[in-house]
């Protein structure tokens, strides 16, 4: 005889009870770790251990250069205000050897009197921008001599022609367009370089 429950309904046997199955399979739950380590320790153990980067050694700083340890540059050369007759190869040229058709050469010429020519041949040439020396090419000497002959106050009776090396004064010349047009030859003023001081 089947046993009855306290309410009087007969108790079903376990084999006959309906077994219900969920339509979706639940994911399997992993059993909790039984480790006794603290949570914070376990979390750090799973992370990748970062190796600190090694510091690159800094090269030693080079000492600052002492500018006063270098030698000072040589002082600039004083302005050139004088040439000796030997430096310029200053020499006398006979007036009769010049013609208007002679070609320019490696010399420059100027016409003066005997007294001034004698002084320059012995003491040299003094440069000054206040009273520059007039020079001309070889083909301008004849026109210069003719101009001096027309001046009664000039040294027409005893003209002297002196010459000097062009290369020695090439950077100290200034063009003289007025005399160039008058003599029909290139003329220059020997007044020294532009940075020379007046003396």
RAFEN-V993056 format. One record per backbone hydrogen bond with DSSP energy under -0.5 kcal/mol. CO is the residue of the C=O (numbers start at 1). NH is the residue of the N-H. Records with the same first field share a line. If there is no record, write none. Layout:
# RAFEN-V993056
CO: NH, NH
This chain:
# RAFEN-V993056
3: 11
5: 8
9: 5
13: 16, 17
14: 17
18: 20
38: 42
39: 43
40: 44
41: 45
42: 46
43: 47
49: 51
50: 52
65: 67
66: 69
67: 70
79: 81
81: 127
83: 125
84: 88
85: 89, 90
88: 165
91: 163
93: 161
94: 97
95: 98
99: 102
106: 166
108: 164
109: 136
110: 162
112: 160
113: 117
114: 118
115: 119
116: 120
117: 121
118: 122
119: 123
120: 124
125: 83
133: 190
135: 188
136: 109
137: 140
138: 141
140: 144
141: 145
142: 146
143: 147
144: 148
145: 149
146: 150
147: 151
148: 151
150: 152
151: 154
154: 156
156: 159
158: 114
160: 112, 162
161: 93
162: 110
163: 91
164: 108
165: 168, 169
166: 169, 170
169: 172
170: 173
172: 191, 192
174: 189
175: 177
176: 180
177: 181
178: 182
179: 183
180: 184, 185
186: 137
187: 176
188: 135, 190
189: 174, 191
190: 133
193: 196
